[in-house]
Amino acid sequence: MTARHRPKIGRAPAPDSLLDYAARNRHEIGPSAEQLADWAAAGLELPNLAAMRQYRINRLREQLRISECDGALLHDPLMIRYATDTANMPVWTMHNEVRHCYVAADGPVVMFEFSKGEFLDAHSHVIDEFRPARSLHPFYVGNRVEEQAKRWGADMARLVREHARNDQPRLAIDTLTLEGVRALEAEGIAVIAGMQIFEDARVVKGPDELTAMRCAIDACNRNIDDMRSIFEPGVTEIELFATMQKSNMLRFGEWMECRILASGDRTNPWYQEASNKVVAAGEIMGFDTDMVGAYNMCVDISRSWLCGGGRPNSNQTDMYGRAKDMIEANIGEFRVGRSFRDITGDLSYPDPELFHGYTVLAHGVGLCDEYPSFFTREEWDDVGFDGELLEGTVLCVESFVGSKAGGEGVKLEEMILVTADGPELLSGYSMDLA
């Protein structure tokens, strides 16, 4: 396509080889010596990243073949991370579509990288070819979007057809501008909604993904410890959150998906974000980590603490007891082979007429919050969906309980691994209120 069109890493001649840049990549530099020592002291192994990358691309291709798709076109930076373990300003590229990746079901992985940034991906052996990305975002193309989309669609269609098994190629996509969809369809490419295909690939975690997740959870627990060390009357919510966010970055983390941390009457109903409110003695402070941590693995747990020591009041004790009982009762329902409908029918939660609850009772987790989600029985007809719980799925089991009559609420959340022997608790941080 251009002079920057490069073949697979390792075949480009020196000194232009991308391998010259690989050792400079932050993924290759890796965690700090202190973090590695902490994981060693905790008896944790490190993931084999090459094996993890291969497992993921194999899972994705398997689901593409099951869905009779010739390939996938990925714009979502988390899907690109899943397919290639590469990143280029992931938060920014979530709302600026400037890089994308093509994965053939039977053929190459072609990375369309932003702003001559191929060197950022030099560590990933699953990428076969690099090409410059052509963005269709107004930020880059302004009022020339139709013209650019036509050129982009023609180039992409040639690539898809080259590796297609069907006369009318089927291309699964995650997110794409309307102009991009129309350009592909004008070239005779059948555009398939791919998110369920991709979620089906991600739902079963491989051995090295689980190893990476255990490391990320251990780091998250230490981040929470750092926050707890300054948790005393007079601290602000934002000081608490900022401490946890800083600790996440220092422990090889990526970003925080949100900033949900609240105290006192801001805990009920849930979803208030950290503010400059001062936490007073005797108040509950609750938080949700929503942390994209080490190895880009999401650690999503929640705890609620009583500030300043002392004894919780009757409402705090009641809300905490209900939230804790709900978590403990529900974890055991997530067993291999059970249907989502049957699990939903057996999940416990307080009367929604009397208590504020959380959005879901459980959800998948991996690189972020993922498929599937479990809702209350009252919501089944409106938003519920069926499926079968698979071994290797990682779930977050949620509870929030806050009286609709007022007072504080309590948020708790645990991470579990679905195994053949039953659910395994992955998160282990104390759930004690006081």
ROMI-358536 format. One record per residue (C-alpha): x, y, z; residue number from 1. Coordinates in nm, 3 decimals, padded with zeros to 5 digits, always signed. Each point is the difference from the previous one (the first is absolute). Layout:
BEGIN
((X; Y; Z); NUM)
...
//
This chain:
BEGIN
((+00.000; +00.000; +00.000); 1)
((+00.283; +00.240; +00.089); 2)
((+00.371; -00.004; +00.062); 3)
((-00.078; -00.066; +00.367); 4)
((-00.173; -00.329; -00.082); 5)
((+00.218; -00.249; +00.191); 6)
((+00.007; -00.380; +00.002); 7)
((+00.003; -00.211; +00.313); 8)
((+00.233; +00.098; +00.282); 9)
((+00.337; -00.163; -00.051); 10)
((-00.007; +00.014; -00.378); 11)
((+00.053; +00.375; -00.032); 12)
((+00.364; +00.089; -00.067); 13)
((+00.211; +00.171; +00.266); 14)
((+00.025; +00.278; +00.104); 15)
((-00.367; +00.052; -00.092); 16)
((-00.105; -00.316; +00.184); 17)
((-00.266; +00.046; +00.263); 18)
((+00.198; -00.239; +00.216); 19)
((+00.236; +00.291; +00.068); 20)
((-00.282; +00.156; +00.202); 21)
((-00.134; -00.305; +00.183); 22)
((+00.217; +00.028; +00.308); 23)
((-00.108; +00.362; +00.052); 24)
((-00.368; -00.092; +00.024); 25)
((-00.157; +00.051; +00.342); 26)
((-00.158; -00.346; -00.023); 27)
((+00.345; -00.152; -00.043); 28)
((+00.153; +00.217; +00.274); 29)
((-00.272; -00.142; +00.220); 30)
((-00.077; +00.034; +00.371); 31)
((+00.240; +00.161; +00.245); 32)
((+00.250; -00.204; +00.195); 33)
((-00.200; +00.074; +00.314); 34)
((-00.319; -00.131; -00.159); 35)
((+00.172; -00.316; -00.119); 36)
((+00.133; -00.053; +00.352); 37)
((-00.349; +00.040; +00.147); 38)
((-00.142; -00.260; -00.239); 39)
((+00.285; -00.238; +00.077); 40)
((-00.058; +00.043; +00.373); 41)
((-00.369; -00.076; -00.055); 42)
((+00.094; -00.322; -00.179); 43)
((-00.142; +00.120; -00.331); 44)
((+00.126; -00.107; -00.341); 45)
((+00.034; +00.242; -00.291); 46)
((-00.202; -00.054; -00.317); 47)
((+00.162; -00.124; -00.319); 48)
((-00.104; +00.295; -00.213); 49)
((+00.083; -00.163; -00.333); 50)
((-00.218; -00.299; +00.092); 51)
((-00.278; +00.233; +00.118); 52)
((+00.006; +00.190; -00.330); 53)
((-00.016; -00.322; -00.198); 54)
((-00.288; -00.135; +00.208); 55)
((-00.202; +00.316; -00.056); 56)
((+00.048; +00.020; -00.376); 57)
((-00.086; -00.370; -00.024); 58)
((-00.320; +00.056; +00.201); 59)
((-00.099; +00.290; -00.223); 60)
((+00.058; -00.195; -00.320); 61)
((-00.191; -00.298; +00.138); 62)
((-00.306; +00.216; +00.063); 63)
((+00.029; +00.161; -00.344); 64)
((-00.009; -00.344; -00.162); 65)
((-00.295; -00.109; +00.214); 66)
((-00.186; +00.314; -00.113); 67)
((+00.101; -00.060; -00.363); 68)
((+00.181; +00.332; -00.020); 69)
((+00.306; +00.046; -00.218); 70)
((+00.159; +00.249; +00.231); 71)
((-00.038; +00.266; +00.266); 72)
((+00.057; +00.375; -00.020); 73)
((+00.076; +00.146; +00.341); 74)
((-00.005; +00.365; +00.106); 75)
((-00.072; -00.037; +00.372); 76)
((+00.343; +00.038; +00.169); 77)
((-00.087; -00.275; +00.248); 78)
((-00.084; -00.241; -00.281); 79)
((+00.325; +00.095; -00.173); 80)
((+00.179; -00.065; +00.330); 81)
((-00.170; -00.340; +00.024); 82)
((+00.091; -00.096; -00.355); 83)
((+00.357; +00.136; -00.006); 84)
((+00.099; +00.111; +00.354); 85)
((+00.088; +00.343; -00.136); 86)
((-00.103; +00.348; +00.110); 87)
((+00.032; +00.350; -00.136); 88)
((-00.161; +00.264; +00.225); 89)
((-00.292; -00.236; +00.079); 90)
((-00.224; +00.247; +00.183); 91)
((+00.041; +00.262; -00.273); 92)
((-00.059; -00.252; -00.278); 93)
((-00.322; -00.112; +00.168); 94)
((-00.159; +00.319; -00.131); 95)
((+00.228; +00.068; -00.297); 96)
((-00.005; -00.282; -00.257); 97)
((+00.353; +00.039; -00.135); 98)
((+00.137; -00.357; +00.014); 99)
((-00.152; -00.335; -00.084); 100)
((+00.089; -00.363; -00.047); 101)
((-00.107; -00.265; -00.250); 102)
((+00.002; -00.363; +00.114); 103)
((-00.060; -00.261; -00.270); 104)
((-00.170; -00.320; +00.113); 105)
((+00.252; -00.182; -00.220); 106)
((+00.275; +00.244; -00.080); 107)
((+00.202; +00.288; +00.142); 108)
((-00.046; +00.255; +00.275); 109)
((+00.047; +00.342; -00.158); 110)
((+00.047; +00.297; +00.231); 111)
((-00.099; +00.339; -00.137); 112)
((+00.195; +00.222; +00.236); 113)
((-00.040; +00.369; +00.078); 114)
((+00.262; +00.266; -00.074); 115)
((+00.295; -00.221; -00.095); 116)
((-00.036; -00.176; +00.336); 117)
((+00.083; -00.353; -00.115); 118)
((+00.292; -00.006; +00.242); 119)
((-00.252; -00.003; +00.287); 120)
((-00.111; -00.346; -00.114); 121)
((+00.342; -00.154; -00.063); 122)
((-00.026; -00.233; +00.301); 123)
((-00.301; -00.195; -00.131); 124)
((+00.082; -00.308; -00.206); 125)
((-00.360; -00.054; -00.114); 126)
((+00.006; +00.303; -00.234); 127)
((+00.095; -00.104; -00.353); 128)
((-00.007; +00.333; -00.181); 129)
((-00.015; +00.374; +00.062); 130)
((-00.178; +00.262; -00.208); 131)
((-00.071; +00.367; +00.069); 132)
((-00.348; +00.067; +00.136); 133)
((-00.245; +00.216; -00.192); 134)
((-00.236; +00.166; +00.246); 135)
((-00.360; +00.086; -00.086); 136)
((-00.042; +00.218; +00.308); 137)
((-00.086; +00.368; -00.059); 138)
((+00.295; +00.089; +00.222); 139)
((+00.220; -00.114; -00.289); 140)
((-00.206; +00.019; -00.318); 141)
((-00.248; +00.283; +00.060); 142)
((-00.244; +00.032; -00.289); 143)
((+00.197; -00.245; -00.219); 144)
((-00.138; -00.302; +00.183); 145)
((-00.195; -00.142; -00.298); 146)
((+00.306; +00.023; -00.224); 147)
((+00.230; -00.155; +00.259); 148)
((-00.253; -00.272; +00.085); 149)
((-00.019; -00.104; -00.365); 150)
((+00.379; -00.037; -00.023); 151)
((+00.016; -00.177; +00.337); 152)
((-00.284; -00.235; -00.092); 153)
((+00.164; -00.099; -00.328); 154)
((+00.334; -00.074; +00.172); 155)
((-00.165; -00.198; +00.281); 156)
((-00.218; -00.199; -00.239); 157)
((+00.307; -00.108; -00.199); 158)
((+00.162; -00.126; +00.318); 159)
((-00.310; -00.183; +00.119); 160)
((-00.058; -00.167; -00.339); 161)
((+00.362; -00.113; -00.016); 162)
((-00.056; -00.221; +00.305); 163)
((-00.373; -00.077; -00.030); 164)
((-00.150; -00.345; -00.038); 165)
((-00.334; +00.128; -00.131); 166)
((-00.106; +00.174; -00.322); 167)
((-00.162; +00.270; +00.211); 168)
((+00.242; +00.046; +00.291); 169)
((-00.144; +00.035; +00.350); 170)
((+00.186; +00.248; +00.219); 171)
((-00.075; +00.026; +00.373); 172)
((+00.048; +00.348; +00.146); 173)
((-00.019; +00.153; +00.346); 174)
((-00.034; +00.375; -00.056); 175)
((+00.017; +00.185; -00.330); 176)
((-00.132; +00.329; -00.134); 177)
((-00.312; -00.009; -00.216); 178)
((+00.209; +00.120; -00.295); 179)
((+00.236; -00.292; +00.052); 180)
((-00.285; -00.253; +00.008); 181)
((-00.149; +00.143; -00.318); 182)
((+00.339; -00.005; -00.175); 183)
((+00.054; -00.368; +00.081); 184)
((-00.350; -00.094; -00.110); 185)
((+00.048; +00.192; -00.325); 186)
((+00.301; -00.226; -00.063); 187)
((-00.211; -00.312; +00.050); 188)
((+00.118; -00.080; +00.353); 189)
((-00.269; -00.134; +00.235); 190)
((+00.044; +00.193; +00.325); 191)
((-00.085; -00.212; +00.305); 192)
((-00.059; +00.132; +00.353); 193)
((+00.295; -00.160; +00.175); 194)
((-00.021; +00.094; +00.366); 195)
((-00.169; -00.324; +00.111); 196)
((+00.252; -00.200; -00.203); 197)
((+00.283; +00.184; +00.171); 198)
((-00.151; -00.030; +00.348); 199)
((-00.042; -00.375; -00.056); 200)
((+00.373; -00.015; -00.074); 201)
((+00.096; +00.196; +00.309); 202)
((-00.229; -00.174; +00.251); 203)
((+00.220; -00.310; +00.051); 204)
((+00.333; +00.102; +00.153); 205)
((+00.318; -00.185; -00.087); 206)
((+00.259; -00.113; +00.259); 207)
((+00.227; +00.299; -00.051); 208)
((-00.291; +00.243; +00.009); 209)
((-00.090; -00.140; +00.342); 210)
((+00.362; +00.026; +00.112); 211)
((+00.004; +00.364; -00.112); 212)
((-00.330; +00.062; +00.177); 213)
((+00.132; -00.142; +00.329); 214)
((+00.295; +00.237; -00.023); 215)
((-00.231; +00.293; -00.072); 216)
((-00.223; -00.089; +00.297); 217)
((+00.298; -00.020; +00.234); 218)
((+00.116; +00.342; -00.121); 219)
((-00.352; +00.139; +00.044); 220)
((-00.013; -00.125; +00.360); 221)
((+00.323; +00.187; +00.070); 222)
((-00.147; +00.311; -00.166); 223)
((-00.297; -00.026; +00.235); 224)
((+00.240; -00.033; +00.294); 225)
((+00.162; +00.328; -00.105); 226)
((-00.340; +00.168; +00.001); 227)
((-00.089; -00.154; +00.334); 228)
((+00.320; +00.141; +00.154); 229)
((-00.137; +00.354; -00.034); 230)
((-00.364; -00.087; +00.083); 231)
((-00.078; +00.209; +00.305); 232)
((-00.244; +00.280; +00.088); 233)
((+00.074; +00.315; -00.196); 234)
((+00.127; -00.164; -00.318); 235)
((-00.190; +00.088; -00.317); 236)
((-00.153; -00.248; -00.237); 237)
((+00.219; +00.118; -00.284); 238)
((+00.317; -00.041; +00.210); 239)
((-00.097; -00.362; +00.061); 240)
((-00.072; -00.065; -00.365); 241)
((+00.314; +00.178; -00.121); 242)
((+00.214; -00.217; +00.228); 243)
((-00.148; -00.317; -00.147); 244)
((+00.040; +00.132; -00.356); 245)
((+00.364; +00.096; +00.055); 246)
((+00.072; -00.340; +00.152); 247)
((-00.157; -00.173; -00.299); 248)
((+00.232; +00.180; -00.239); 249)
((+00.306; -00.079; +00.211); 250)
((-00.093; -00.369; +00.007); 251)
((-00.006; -00.042; -00.380); 252)
((-00.366; +00.100; -00.030); 253)
((-00.166; +00.176; -00.291); 254)
((-00.294; +00.221; +00.101); 255)
((-00.315; +00.023; +00.213); 256)
((-00.327; -00.058; -00.185); 257)
((-00.181; +00.245; +00.229); 258)
((+00.041; +00.181; +00.332); 259)
((-00.281; -00.145; +00.209); 260)
((+00.075; +00.066; +00.366); 261)
((-00.246; +00.161; +00.239); 262)
((-00.058; +00.054; +00.369); 263)
((-00.286; +00.075; +00.238); 264)
((-00.336; +00.070; -00.158); 265)
((+00.167; +00.004; -00.344); 266)
((+00.022; -00.381; +00.021); 267)
((-00.376; -00.045; -00.052); 268)
((-00.100; -00.043; -00.277); 269)
((+00.326; -00.120; -00.155); 270)
((+00.209; +00.151; -00.284); 271)
((+00.117; +00.331; +00.150); 272)
((+00.354; +00.078; -00.113); 273)
((+00.285; +00.114; +00.225); 274)
((-00.033; +00.364; +00.101); 275)
((+00.162; +00.249; +00.235); 276)
((-00.236; -00.105; +00.278); 277)
((+00.180; -00.062; +00.330); 278)
((-00.061; -00.343; +00.152); 279)
((-00.116; +00.035; +00.360); 280)
((+00.042; -00.240; +00.291); 281)
((-00.284; -00.250; +00.015); 282)
((-00.079; +00.020; -00.371); 283)
((+00.013; -00.285; -00.247); 284)
((+00.230; +00.042; -00.300); 285)
((-00.052; -00.238; -00.291); 286)
((+00.200; -00.044; -00.319); 287)
((+00.010; -00.203; -00.320); 288)
((+00.350; -00.059; -00.135); 289)
((-00.099; -00.028; -00.371); 290)
((+00.374; -00.024; -00.052); 291)
((+00.170; -00.097; -00.325); 292)
((+00.311; -00.123; +00.169); 293)
((+00.314; -00.201; -00.066); 294)
((+00.016; -00.173; -00.341); 295)
((-00.315; +00.197; -00.096); 296)
((-00.211; -00.233; +00.216); 297)
((-00.303; +00.161; +00.162); 298)
((-00.033; -00.038; +00.377); 299)
((-00.353; +00.091; +00.100); 300)
((-00.074; -00.037; +00.370); 301)
((-00.188; +00.216; +00.249); 302)
((+00.031; +00.056; +00.371); 303)
((-00.165; +00.223; +00.259); 304)
((+00.180; +00.125; +00.312); 305)
((-00.106; +00.178; +00.318); 306)
((+00.209; +00.312; +00.058); 307)
((+00.170; +00.070; +00.331); 308)
((-00.048; -00.329; +00.177); 309)
((-00.281; -00.048; +00.248); 310)
((-00.314; -00.202; -00.046); 311)
((-00.235; +00.026; -00.301); 312)
((-00.351; +00.126; +00.068); 313)
((-00.307; -00.220; -00.046); 314)
((-00.063; +00.107; -00.361); 315)
((+00.364; -00.054; -00.098); 316)
((-00.001; -00.343; +00.162); 317)
((-00.325; -00.094; -00.177); 318)
((+00.114; +00.115; -00.348); 319)
((+00.340; -00.166; +00.042); 320)
((-00.154; -00.327; +00.113); 321)
((-00.240; -00.009; -00.293); 322)
((+00.274; +00.081; -00.253); 323)
((+00.243; -00.257; +00.142); 324)
((-00.264; -00.274; +00.023); 325)
((-00.100; +00.068; -00.360); 326)
((+00.358; -00.038; -00.129); 327)
((+00.064; -00.317; +00.198); 328)
((-00.328; -00.161; -00.107); 329)
((+00.039; +00.084; -00.367); 330)
((+00.360; -00.110; -00.058); 331)
((-00.098; -00.365; +00.028); 332)
((-00.259; +00.027; -00.278); 333)
((+00.264; +00.044; -00.272); 334)
((+00.084; -00.356; -00.102); 335)
((+00.113; -00.144; -00.332); 336)
((-00.282; -00.097; -00.235); 337)
((-00.279; +00.191; +00.171); 338)
((-00.224; +00.214; -00.218); 339)
((-00.012; +00.373; +00.051); 340)
((-00.376; -00.028; +00.048); 341)
((+00.034; -00.257; +00.279); 342)
((+00.272; +00.201; +00.172); 343)
((-00.214; +00.313; -00.017); 344)
((-00.290; -00.187; +00.157); 345)
((+00.213; -00.100; +00.298); 346)
((+00.188; +00.324; +00.072); 347)
((-00.071; +00.179; +00.329); 348)
((-00.059; +00.372; +00.047); 349)
((-00.209; +00.229; +00.223); 350)
((-00.350; +00.109; -00.099); 351)
((+00.045; +00.257; -00.280); 352)
((-00.312; +00.178; +00.119); 353)
((+00.173; +00.081; +00.330); 354)
((+00.367; +00.020; -00.087); 355)
((+00.220; +00.161; -00.262); 356)
((+00.208; -00.263; -00.176); 357)
((+00.281; -00.017; -00.253); 358)
((-00.038; -00.009; -00.378); 359)
((+00.088; -00.370; -00.027); 360)
((+00.039; -00.288; +00.243); 361)
((+00.310; -00.131; -00.180); 362)
((+00.198; +00.058; -00.319); 363)
((+00.301; -00.134; -00.185); 364)
((+00.340; +00.164; +00.022); 365)
((+00.327; -00.022; -00.193); 366)
((+00.161; +00.299; -00.170); 367)
((-00.301; +00.194; +00.127); 368)
((-00.354; -00.079; +00.113); 369)
((-00.112; -00.267; -00.248); 370)
((-00.277; -00.240; -00.100); 371)
((-00.212; -00.144; +00.156); 372)
((-00.218; +00.208; +00.235); 373)
((-00.255; -00.129; +00.249); 374)
((-00.304; +00.205; +00.098); 375)
((-00.278; -00.036; +00.254); 376)
((-00.297; -00.226; -00.069); 377)
((-00.224; +00.305; -00.034); 378)
((+00.217; +00.121; -00.289); 379)
((+00.025; -00.332; -00.186); 380)
((-00.276; +00.064; -00.254); 381)
((+00.138; +00.343; -00.081); 382)
((+00.378; -00.050; -00.016); 383)
((+00.086; -00.358; +00.102); 384)
((+00.165; -00.243; -00.241); 385)
((+00.080; -00.370; +00.020); 386)
((+00.322; -00.191; -00.047); 387)
((+00.214; -00.264; +00.165); 388)
((+00.264; +00.076; +00.261); 389)
((+00.337; -00.124; -00.129); 390)
((+00.305; -00.117; +00.189); 391)
((+00.270; +00.267; -00.006); 392)
((-00.243; +00.292; +00.028); 393)
((+00.093; +00.270; +00.251); 394)
((-00.291; +00.181; +00.164); 395)
((-00.055; +00.291; +00.236); 396)
((-00.276; -00.072; +00.250); 397)
((-00.159; +00.327; +00.109); 398)
((-00.206; +00.134; +00.285); 399)
((-00.117; +00.345; +00.094); 400)
((-00.265; +00.050; +00.265); 401)
((-00.139; +00.336; +00.102); 402)
((-00.339; +00.064; +00.154); 403)
((-00.240; +00.206; -00.210); 404)
((-00.107; +00.158; +00.331); 405)
((+00.345; +00.164; +00.020); 406)
((+00.327; -00.047; +00.182); 407)
((+00.330; -00.132; -00.125); 408)
((+00.049; -00.295; -00.234); 409)
((+00.261; -00.275; -00.023); 410)
((+00.176; -00.115; -00.320); 411)
((+00.186; -00.333; -00.018); 412)
((+00.135; -00.198; -00.295); 413)
((+00.214; -00.312; -00.043); 414)
((+00.174; -00.159; -00.299); 415)
((-00.035; -00.374; -00.058); 416)
((+00.129; -00.256; -00.250); 417)
((-00.248; -00.260; -00.125); 418)
((+00.173; -00.340; +00.027); 419)
((-00.108; -00.362; -00.039); 420)
((+00.020; -00.031; +00.380); 421)
((-00.215; +00.306; +00.066); 422)
((+00.063; +00.373; +00.027); 423)
((+00.346; +00.106; +00.118); 424)
((+00.034; +00.331; +00.183); 425)
((+00.267; +00.209; -00.173); 426)
((-00.029; +00.323; +00.197); 427)
((+00.093; -00.039; +00.363); 428)
((-00.002; +00.344; +00.154); 429)
((-00.178; +00.016; +00.335); 430)
((-00.371; +00.085; -00.023); 431)
((-00.014; +00.121; +00.360); 432)
((-00.185; +00.326; +00.046); 433)
((+00.183; +00.121; +00.310); 434)
//
